[in-house]
Amino acid sequence: AREAVAAGEQARLPAIAWRKLAGLSVLWTLYAVAVLAWGFLRSSRPARYAALGLLGAAVVKVFVVDLSEVQAIYRVVSFLVLGVVRLGVSAAYQKLRGRQRPPASPLQTRP
């Protein structure tokens, strides 16, 4: 009986590890979206670029690490969700980028 319990625990370990990896990808994506929003609110170009870099790293991690261990249906769902997130971020970026004020040139700030 003890061996059956140990076998059941070992079978659950990969599922727990995959959930941790997928959760980390979700966390990176949410953090990237938050930093991107903050970058737009503060008109901080470096923050926006860092957020896009983190979002790109999350996408690469999902493709290389997270999807290597899952069943086909979860891969399809992951691709769809990731595609929707990327489309949403790119649409918001284009819309909000157009609202950004251009930086004042040094010649305009002098009296």
N, C-alpha and C positions, 0 to 999 in steps of 0.2 A: 504494500500500500504506500509505503514511504517513497518507493522508487517511482510510482505513478504520479505522486504529488510533485516530485523533483522534475519529472519529465514534463508535466504540465507547466511548471514554472519556467523551464527552459524554452518551451514553445512560445510563452508570452513575452520573453525578453526581446526578440527582434521587433515585435509589434510596438513595445514601449520605446525602444531605441528609434524606430521610424517616426513615432509621434513626436519625440523630442526634436529630431532633425526637421520635421515638417513645421513644428511649432517655432523653431528658430528662424526658419525661412519666412513665416508669417510675421514674426516679430520684426525682422529686418525690413520687410516690406512696409509695415505700419510705421516704423520709425523713419524710413525714407520718405514716406508721404508726409509725415508730420514736419520733418526738416524742410521738405520742399515748400510746404505751406508757410512755414516760418521764414524761409528765404524770400518768398514773395511778399510777405507782410513787412519785412524789414528791408526789402530791396537789396538783398545780399546775394550777389552772383556766386561767390564761393560756396555759400551754403546750398544754393540750388544745384550747383555742379556736384558737390559732395553727395547730396541726396540722390541725384541721378546715378552716380557711381555706385552707391550702396544698393540702389534698386537693380542695377546691372549685375552686381555681385550676387544678389539674392536670386536673380533669374538663372545665372550660371550654376549656382548651388542647387537649385531645383532640378535643372536638367541633368547635371552630372552626378549628384549625390542622391537626392531624394527619390527621383524616379527610377533609379536602378534597382530598387528593391520592391516595387509595388506591382500589383496586378494591372492588367490592361485597362480596366474600367477606371481605376484611380488615376492612371496616366492621362486618360482622356479628360476627366474632370479637372485635373491639375492644369493641363494645357488650356482648357477653356477659361478657368478662373484667372490664370496668369495672363492670358490674352486680353480679357476684359479689364484687368487692372492696368496693364500696359496701355491699352487704348484710352482708358479714363485719365491716366496720368499725362499722356501725351496731349490729349485734348485740353485738359485743364492748363497744362504748361503753355500751349499755344495761345489759349484765350487770355490767360493772365499775363503772359509776356507782352502782349500788345497793349496792356494797360499800364505797364511800367513807364515811369517818367524817364526820359533820357538824362544821364548825368550832366550837371551844369558844367560848361567848359570854364576853364580858369579865366578866360577873357570876360565872360559875362558876370563873374562874381566881383570883379574890381569896380570900385566907384568911379 
